[in-house]
Amino acid sequence: MDCVLIEALEVDTVIGVYDWERDIRQRLVLDLELATDIRPAATDDDIDKTLDYAAISERIAAYADEHDFALVETFAERLAATLREEFGIAWLALTVRKPGAVASARAVGVRITRGERP
C-alpha cells in the first residue's frame, strides 16, 4: 500500500462547545495519510492517476469554511466521509489537532482511521 501524505494542513473554522467559540474562527491542524497505488501515476507521470493532494487540501479548506461543529470528533468523522466519497479513497488516517484548546498542551485532538486498508 502506498500513501499520499498531507501534513500540518492549517484550516480555520468555527469549532467548539462554548458560546464564545461559536462567534470566532479557530485554527485546526490536520495530518492525513491517504491510501492509493501510486504506480500508475508514476509510470505515466500523470497527476490524474493519483490522489491530487492540492485538490484534496483545497477541498478540506472549503469544507472547514462551509461547516461549523461543536466537536473536533464530528469535524473529523464527517470530513473523512466526505473525502472518501468525493475522491474515492479506500482508506485514510486523519489526525485533527486544535492548538491552544488546553492551556498546558500544545494541542488536543483526535486521530481516526476509516475504510479498508489495501
N, C-alpha and C positions, 0 to 999 in steps of 0.2 A: 504494500500500500504506500502510495505517495501522498504527501500533504502540501497544500498551498498554505502558507502562513501569513497571517496579518497580526502584527504585534504592536501593542501600545497605541491602538487607534483611539483618538480622543474625540468624543462627541458631547454636545451639550443638549440637555433635555430637562423637562420638568419631572422630577423623581423625588419621592419622599412621602412619609406618613404624617408629618407635622404641618399644621396650617401654613406656617411661614414658608415651608418648602414648596407649597403649591403656587406661590407667587414669584418664584425665581427659577432660573435655569441653572442646573448644576452639571458639572463635568463627570462623565463616566469614561473609564479606560478599559478597552476591550482587547483581548487576545483571542485569536481564532486559529484552529487547525481544521482544514477542510480536506477531506479525503477525495482523491482523484487519481487517475492514472495519467501521469504527465508524458508518457512515451509518445502518444500520437502528436501532441503539440511539439515535443522536442524533435521528432522525426522530420516534421514539415516546417518547423519554426513558425507555427501558426497559433496565434492567440485564441482563435475561435475554437480550438480543440482542447482548451484547458479552462480552468476557472479563472476568470479575469479579476484579479484582486483589486484593481482600480474601480471596476464597476461594482463589485461587492462592497467596497469601502464607501462609495457614493451612496449605495442603497441603504447601508447602515446609518449614514449621516441623515439621509432623508427620513428614515424610519424614526430615528430619535427626535427629529424635528416635528414629525407628524403626530406623535403619541406622547401621552403622559401617564405614568403609573405611580402607585404608592410604593410598590416593592421592586427592588432590583431583581428578585426572583421572577416576577411577572414579566419584566422587560426581557430578561434572558430567555425565558421559555417561549415567549411569543416571537421574539426576533429569530431564534433558532428555527422555529417552524416556518417563518416567512422565508428565510434564506434557503432552507432545504427545498421548499416548494418552488420558489422562483428561479433558483439556479440549479435544481436537480442534484443537490448534494446528498449523497447516500449516508454519510456520517460526518459529524462535526463535534469538536470540542470548543466550548465557548467559556471564557472567563470574563466576568464583568466586575470591575472594581469601582467603588465610589470613594475617591480620596476625600479625606477631611471629615468623613461622617462620624468618626470616633476620634476625639482629640489625641488620644495616646497611640493611635495606629496610623501608619502611612495611608492605609486604605482598608476597606472591608468590601466583601462582595460574595459572589457565587461562581462556581465552576460546574458546568453541566456537559454531558455528552449525550448526543441524540443520534439515532439511526443505527444501522448495522455496519460495523467496521469491516471493510472488504478484506 
